[in-house]
Structure formats: structure tokens, C-alpha cells
Amino acid sequence: MFETLSDRLTSVFSSLRGKGRLSEEDINATAREIRLALLEADVALPVVRDFIARIKERARGEEVSKALNPAQQVIKIVNEELVEVLGGETRQIRFAKNPPTVIMLAGLQGAGKTTLAGKLAKWLSADRNTPLLVAADLQRPNAVTQLQVVGERAGTPVFAPEPGNGVGDPVEVARESIEHARRNNHNVVIIDTAGRLGVDTEMMRQAADIRDAVRPDEIVFVVDAMIGQDAVNTAQAFLDGVGYDAVALTKLDGDARGGAALSIRHLTGRPIMFASTGEKLEDFDLFHPDRMASRILD
Ligand code: GDP
């Protein structure tokens, strides 16, 4: 991801190199090129507009005119603004004062929720947590089994409705899982909820019902970064329908243009907390805006 954007920005900056002072025309031309590079990377228009306005304003300011190396200073500004648009600080998990900490995952089918649940469980376990995975996706016949497979790979127990008891009520399962976690000393509960292929009122209502029943400490909206501009629309629909505290971006290993990653924070006001970068359980980390910005400008 970001290869094209990265190449484009490198060439924009190389045309600035060696310039002693930057004229208004230099600044405008640079801003124009950065704008095109961002649009080409599928970054949403309002985000591009604000980004470019900030770059121009700062490039015309003292920090550049007084710099020994103005081009270097512009690169520094772009880097800082990229970090900002990606969310600034790394967003840490907010653990509950009284365990268990409840983390609920919501998002479309195929976004990567179940995989992310396993990754998160494994990552938390490596840091002396004792997570419990909860199968509250009872819509798809295979979903519970899939979470059980992921749980086994992560070495994390899975709370699911008893087989033979019918389909079960996801709200009830979620509620019971909290009690189960308390009794069995699980300090984190990760709830995998049902998704559909498209945004759908029934799915939203179910997620909202689970939310109301368990009052999660963190609701995390999981979104496939490969779906481009659609990621932003889906993010808005979930914000209105369920609400969430943070975003998990999945499939960052793909070759999509990366616009979702650069747009979502700015448009939803919610930080990106997790980054999923492959199909293996280890391909996971907290999202670090500074590292991502450095990768783009590498
Ligand atoms: P869910 O329907 O939201 O629970 O999505 P799944 O966890 O079942 O993931 C859907 C597909 O995406 C599966 O084939 C996963 O292996 C794949 N997947 C999930 N996360 C990633 C990722 O970060 N990178 C890649 N390349 N594939 C992923």
C-alpha cells in the first residue's frame, strides 16, 4: 500500500531539492503536485483540501523562509501534517478500571473482524492478558466455527452458544460472556459481531443491542482498507448506526492506494487504533501514525 503515493511525493520533493529560497510559484507548484498525488491515492476530497491548505500556509511561513534548507523544511512539514491526518499519537487501548475490559468489533462481512479478533487476542496474551473471545456472530452458520479455529490458533478460549441449543441470541451470548469472563478471570473480552455484505439496518440494530447490553469499553469499527472510497462511506454509516471509539484498518498489506487510511480519521474524528497487515495472526499491531507517515515519505 502507498507505493504510488510514496513515489509521487518523492518526485515532488526531488524537484525542490537544491533550491535556496522558495518562490510563491514553487510553493504553489509543490502544493498542486501533492494535491494530485493524494487524489490519485484515493484520499477523500475534503481531507485533501484541508491538508493542502495547511501545507501552503506553513510553507509560506517563517519556518520555511528562514530555513537553511527550505526544501528539507517542506518535507518536514508534509511529514508532520501526514502524522496529524493519520491521528497524531498512537491510540492505546483504554482498559477498564474493573475488569473485564470489553472490546466489541463491528464491521461488514469480510472486513476481517474474526481474523482481527484472533490477532488481538494473541497480541494481548503476549502482554500477560487473559482474553476471552466471544462468538456473537450467529448469522452465518460458519462464523462460530471460524472463531473457534482462530481461537485455537491464538491459544484463546472461545465463548459460544452450546451446540444443539438452536441458533441462540447474540445479545444474550454477549451478556453471558461477561459473567463467564468474571468467573474465569479473563481480563479482556473480545466480542465478534455479525456483519453483512452491505450496510443494513437489521445488522446495525443487532450491533446496537449488543452495545447496549454489555456497554463496551471500546467499540472498534473494523474496515478493509482495500475497498477505497467505500471505506469512508461505510465508516460513516457505522458511526451513525452504532457509534464507535476507534477504527481497525485491515488488509494494509494489499496494493490498494491507501486513501482510506488517510481519510478516515479526519472524516470520522475517530482514531485508527489497530493495523492488520496480513492473514497470519502475527500480522498485527497498534497503528502508529508516525511510522506510517515515515513509510509514505520513505
Ligand atoms: P469477517 O467476515 O469480518 O469476520 O472477516 P474475516 O476475518 O473472515 O476475513 C475475511 C478474509 O480476509 C479472510 O480470508 C481473511 O484471511 C482475510 N484477511 C483478514 N485480515 C487480513 C489482512 O490484514 N490482510 C490480508 N491480506 N487478508 C486478511
Residues whose N, C-alpha, C, O or C-beta is under 5 A from the ligand:
A	BS01	GDP	L108 Q109 G110 A111 G112 K113 T114 T115 L116 T250 K251 L252 S276 T277 G278 E279
